[in-house]
């Protein structure tokens, strides 16, 4: 059973451009999923997050503290006790643009990107377990699709920008979402087919 989460009285700020320190904090798939859970469901505790992600509260608490040290989450004021701390996300979304990142961020950005891919795969796996339970109106519009395209890096960059522009037209805050709306996860993934874009063995 999924743990219950409680909306915060104060919505998170919109977006954060990740610096090197934040990239290093988020270079862990489980930590990313903890942060995503807070952003999707609202404030929660280590116990509730542990129940949702299938980890023990001690591990959840460790990842919450690491996220807090990176300025990505804060304690929810006026809630909890000395033994039960409530945490909330500070931002709606994290942004990292590898092409625009300074050279010193490259290594941290690569580790973060790898963690994002692993975390997304885990969220997809958990969503797949609920497909059989979806109401018909949601099952009819749910999409799990992938396409094999032959593109240059420039093609991918242009297509990504076009897709993001479409997504921006459908973004609503929690307070102004239309009636009947539910949180919908739209994963956008564009990557070379495994093994096709790697440099030759022994190459630079």
Secondary structure, DSSP 8 states (H G I E B T S, - for coil): -----B--SS--EEEEE--HHHHHHT-SHHHHHHHHHHHHH-BB-HHHHHHHHT--HHHHHHHHHHHHHTTSEEE-TT---SS---EEESEEEEE--GGGS-GGGHHHHHHHHHHHHHHHHHHHHHHHTTGGGS-HHHHTT-----------HHHHHHHHHHHHHHHHHT---GGG--TT-------------TTSS---TT--
